[in-house]
Amino acid sequence: MRVRAFDDWKSTIHFLIPHVMILDSALGVPVSFPAATAAYIAYQLREREKMAYKAGDFVEYLAGCVSAHVLTFLLRALGVV
């Protein structure tokens, strides 16, 4: 099985969703990141796609999580957040 990541325009959305959740919580907006992640996984499991595309969507989401955490760390180190 070959995982297909960043293969369509929805890939950008999968990548940016964690940025919105993590940066909102860093700015004081109460967002439950674990609950939102569980909802995203449930949505992906119900979506009718090939498994390779589902795995690619999850890779995109995880890449967004990592980059959002790095961005938040850098903003906190600079004293912005």
KEKEBA-323969 format. One record per residue (C-alpha): z, x, y. Coordinates in pm, whole numbers, plus 50000, padded with zeros to 5 digits. Layout:
% residues N
ZXY ...
% end
This chain:
% residues 81
500005000050000 499055013250340 501275002550631 499374990750937 501344997251256 500144992851614 496994975451495 496734946051736 497894933152075 501044917951919 502134953251834 503054958052198 505284927452183 506984939551864 507594972952037 508924957952365 511284931352224 514074956852154 513664971752503 514374938052662 517394931352438 518944965952462 518394970952835 519694935952911 522874943252718 523214976952894 522984959053229 525734934853131 523704905253013 525324892952690 522704896052419 523644898952054 521344926551932 522274923051561 521744885251573 518394889451747 517354915451490 518324891951207 516274864251371 513294887751403 513514897551035 513764860950932 510704853151143 508754881750984 509684870350633 508434834950703 505204846350868 502154843550643 500754878750647 500044906050398 503044927650317 501374958450471 501134940450806 504734928250783 505884963750713 503824976151007 505374950051236 508834961251127 507914997851189 506774987951540 510074969751596 512124999451473 510125023251695 510965000351986 514655000951890 514755038751880 512895043352208 515025016652381 518235033952269 516925067552390 515925052252724 519345035852763 521075068752678 519005087252939 519645060753204 523385062353135 523335100353149 521645098353489 524185072653608 521605045453663 523175021153415 
% end
